[in-house]
Amino acid sequence: MKKLLTVLFIGMSFFSNAEDLGIVAKTYPIVEPDMIEWIKNKAEVMIKNGQWQQIQNQAIINAKNQINNPKPVAGITDAEVTKVWYYKPLITVKKDLTDGSGHVIAKAGTYNALKFKPMDEQLLFINGENSAQVKWAINHVKSDEILSKIILTKGSFIKLDKQYRMWFYYDQNGKYTNRLKINHVPAIVSQENDALKIMEVSNKDI
């Protein structure tokens, strides 16, 4: 402690007796640009020279192209063999759920979603660029008693909407095929008892 106090004392004495050496070299004030003004000026220049309009036009073209030609779902190929498996949409509640009054509306546990909301339609997953699969799905829509929904993993649903005058959907980002472990199309998903029956159909059989 004595050594530390001695060092501090010497340091304070040094700076208190230090000579003012004045200013060495010329100094300039630090000026930071106003970013908002810079952005405004940049935007005005882009608007005047037409660059901003070009960016808007390209953005519209890209958006239309993305809608008309969605990115294919990765990993999905045309089925070579027919196979069937089942999936139960189970939901786990980790603790009792209560309403605003403290009444328990759902106890902790595992529940099967189909027991609360049955699936009253079947899903038909197809490659929209495969004409045989498209015809196969349309035939199911027209002939099956249950309501059918056609979902593409590849192709333009807007083009097919206009061509066949019926609704086609798209499995964006593979949300459903990933969850149901569908790797090949065409595939049919429907409810059977307390589970979803998933069947990939060989393209030789359609």
Residue pairs with C-beta under 8 A, 6 or more apart in sequence:
43 52
45 51
46 52
46 55
47 53
67 158
68 156
68 158
68 159
69 156
70 152
70 156
70 157
70 170
70 172
72 153
72 154
73 153
73 154
73 171
73 173
73 174
73 177
74 174
75 174
75 183
76 127
76 153
76 154
76 174
76 177
76 182
76 183
76 184
76 185
77 183
77 184
77 185
78 127
78 130
78 133
78 184
78 185
78 203
79 184
79 185
79 186
79 187
79 200
79 201
79 202
79 203
80 184
80 202
80 203
80 204
81 200
81 202
82 199
82 200
82 201
82 202
82 205
83 199
83 200
84 197
84 198
84 199
84 200
85 181
85 198
86 192
86 195
86 196
86 197
86 198
87 180
87 181
87 195
87 196
87 198
88 112
88 114
88 194
88 195
88 196
89 112
89 113
89 114
89 196
90 110
90 111
90 112
90 113
91 110
91 111
91 112
91 113
92 109
92 110
92 111
93 106
93 107
93 108
93 109
93 110
93 111
94 108
95 108
96 104
96 106
96 107
96 108
97 104
97 105
97 106
98 104
98 105
99 105
112 194
114 191
114 194
114 195
114 196
115 194
118 191
119 190
119 191
119 196
120 146
120 147
121 146
121 147
121 148
121 149
122 140
122 144
122 146
122 147
122 148
122 149
122 188
122 189
122 190
123 148
123 149
123 151
123 176
123 188
123 189
123 190
124 137
124 140
124 141
124 148
124 149
124 150
124 151
124 186
124 187
124 188
125 151
125 152
125 153
125 171
125 176
125 177
125 182
125 185
125 186
125 187
125 188
125 189
126 133
126 134
126 136
126 137
126 150
126 151
126 152
126 153
126 185
126 186
127 133
127 152
127 153
127 154
127 155
127 185
127 186
128 134
128 152
128 153
128 154
128 155
128 156
128 157
128 160
128 168
129 154
129 155
130 185
130 203
132 203
132 206
133 185
133 186
133 203
133 206
134 160
134 164
136 186
136 201
136 206
137 148
137 150
137 186
138 150
138 164
138 166
140 148
140 188
141 148
141 150
141 166
146 190
149 167
149 169
150 166
150 167
150 168
150 169
151 168
151 169
151 170
151 171
151 176
152 160
152 168
152 169
152 170
152 171
153 171
153 174
153 177
153 185
157 168
157 169
157 170
160 168
161 167
161 168
171 177
176 182
177 183
177 187
180 189
180 196
180 198
181 198
182 189
182 198
182 200
183 200
184 200
185 200
186 200
186 201
186 203
186 206
187 198
187 199
187 200
187 201
188 197
188 198
188 199
188 201
189 196
189 197
189 198
189 199
190 196
190 197
191 197
